[in-house]
């Protein structure tokens, strides 16, 4: 059971249904660079439907007669959606197919060679087009919450999909990781769910304590757009950068490594870790390594259109890699996922 999260602009006052129709949820992965046209890796831009990324990798590997380990991807995309994403295929000495391939549940839109394998988190952002159904009202408070999200950023929670269809990945991780032999992808999913749970609890704790609008003494900051981190004592200049959304405070993705936070930020994390000691013990046993994640993230190119007669809300937005569109929506809509 995943504890209820806290949002910085108050709870949503209207509701809507997500993914009630096949094409209501669309996402396109944007690399932020062009494949070079040379190299041993064939980059494919694919459109898929009713396939998870792992299922897509398996099918593409089979269709191209490759070991799935030779297929790279940048981001995991929703199964119950129409999505476009990139894969890389390590094919040294082989010429790209003359025609774009079409497989079961996917089709190739573009192909080009590149010198390096596609790694997780390589892409720059994702573009979303989402239609919510049965949105029976659209009050001023919802519009104000949307304005706050677009103008001040959103709480960068890991989305519900990180915790499994039954929201029980944390329980399964604690049961399976210590003693079972798991596939690499399954182990990765379970470890990520544990670290994501801890991060979400730290972020919720900070919002509950009122530490959202301003940085704290002892914070570590992340630059917008490039994920570089640094430590600095908050002064007027740094606070101005924070308010201008140039930087955001961070929290730990639990693991071994030199602790970066000090003062109250470190104390908040220590309290959460102590309350979740079964999770931290499991992560220690599995050799998880410390990373940092921004507590706040930003939406780009946001627009919405509410159709009162159709009771539908169309949203278009771009999000940095690693952010969840459902997390953005949770700030102003009580979501019911029809998938």
Buried (B, 14 or more C-beta within 10 A) or exposed (E): EBEEBBBBBEEBBBBBBBBBEEEBBBBBBBBEEEBEEEBBBBBBBBBBBEBBBBBBBBBBBEBBEBEEEBBBBBBBBBBBBBBBBBBBBBBEEEEBBEEBBEBEBBEBEEBBBBEBBBEEEBBBBBBBBBBBBBBEEBEEBBEEBBEBBBEBBBBBBBBBBBBBEEBBBBBBBBEBBEEEEBEEEBBEBBBBBBBBBBBBBBBBBBBEEEBBEEBBEBBBBBBBEEBEBEEEEBEEEBEEBBEEBEBBBBBBBBBEEEEBBBEBBBEBBEEBBEEBEEBBEBBEEBEBEBBBBBBBBBBEEBEBEBEEEEBBBBBBBBBBBBBBBBBBBBBBBEBBBBB
